[in-house]
Amino acid sequence: MISASRRRVSRFFLNPRFARLWAAVAASNLGDGIWLIAAPLYAATLTRDPLLISGIAIAQRLPWLLFGLIGGALSDRLDRRRTMVGITLIRASLVGILGWAVMAGWANLPLLYVVFFVVATGETFFDTSASAFIPAIVDTNDLARANGKLGSTITVTNQFAGPPVGGFLFSVAMSLPFVAGSAGLFIAAALLRTIPG
């Protein structure tokens, strides 16, 4: 006879809404990790000034300081799924446009600063909405497990898997990490749209 805890675990892993959210978060953060490393590498091809290159990291991190709390407050008041889809489509479009600009040789440092500030701002809203979305799609008993799985997925894809892939793609073609990052975000938006309710 299967114990109640085993039934709960199997139900958690078979939850299609959480599986889609988890896959969307994985695709989004993998895309982020890919372009995260490519941004300063590309900036280094435009200038040798370390201060200007470090401005990319500031543009990527400053939104968490400025908008982290606002993102959390808004995720409690807006439709989380629609918010995540809309923000992901905007982010995917911006990173894709940047990839095209890099390919055409039109990208410059001010464009990088603006794009990455806006994309990172969207990330604050996406990640806080994803965390706030979990209670709506999993049982109360599964909240800790779901939060743990989502948090570890964000860390692994964004900080461990994405950057090596981004570095390799950058060595193949400078625009490729941005195109791949944009594709990951579009995949995330498509997965989020399939979550019912």
JOKA-V323176 format. One record per helix or strand of 3 or more residues. SS is the DSSP state (H for helix, E for strand). FROM is the first residue (numbers start at 1). LEN is the number of residues. If there is no record, write none. Layout:
SS FROM LEN
SS FROM LEN
This chain:
H 4 10
H 16 31
H 50 26
H 80 25
H 109 29
H 140 33
H 176 18
